[in-house]
């Protein structure tokens, strides 16, 4: 099993920090996220792998929100 990933930590640092805050806020307050975390832990995933999955999920959600808002015409 390959658990070592070569992540690019560059890019938009503010966006990465925002995604980090989203994930950890959800872990504290969202029961669905906590259930996901527990389920993946029992599957043998490491904390780092689970956080990576949650960040990708959050990034997809945020991207779709931004794309939807930007497609609305201005008055």
N, C-alpha and C positions, 0 to 999 in steps of 0.2 A: 504494500500500500504506500503510495507516494503522498506524504503529508507536507513535504517541503514545496512551497510555492515561491516563485520569484515575483514579488509584487512590485509594481511601480508606485512608489510613494510620492512621486512628483505630481504634476498637474495642478488642478485648482485646489489649493490647500484649504481655502475657506469652505468649499463644497465638501471636501473630505471631512473636515471638522464638524460640519453641520450633520452629515450622515452619521458620524460617530455619536453625536448627541442624540439624534433621533433613535438610534438603536438602543442606547443605554437607557433612555427615557422609557422606551417601550418595554424593555426588560423589567424595569421597576414597576410600571403601572398597567401594562396591557396583559391580561391573562392569556390571550391567545399566543403571544410571543413567549411567555414563560412556559406554556405547554409545549410549544415547538422546541424550545431550548432543552427541556427535560427529555422529550422524545429523542432528539438528536444525540443527547448525552448518552442515553441508554443504547443507542445504535453504535456507540464507540467513537463518536466524533469528538475532537478536542474543542476547547472553548474558543480558540482562535479560528478554527474552521467554521464553527457555528456563527460567530460574529461576522465572518466574511460573507456567509450566506445571507444573513440578515441585512447587511449593508447593501448587498446587491439587490435584494428585494426592495429595500427602501429607496435605492437609487432609481429603480424602474418606476416606482410609484410617483416619486417627485418629478421625474422626467415627463411622465404622462400628464401630471398636473400642469407643469410649466408649458408643455406643448399645447394643451387644451386652452389654457388662459391666453397664450400668445396668438391663437388662431381666432379669437373673438375680435371682431372689428371694433376699432375705437370710434366713438361718436364725434 
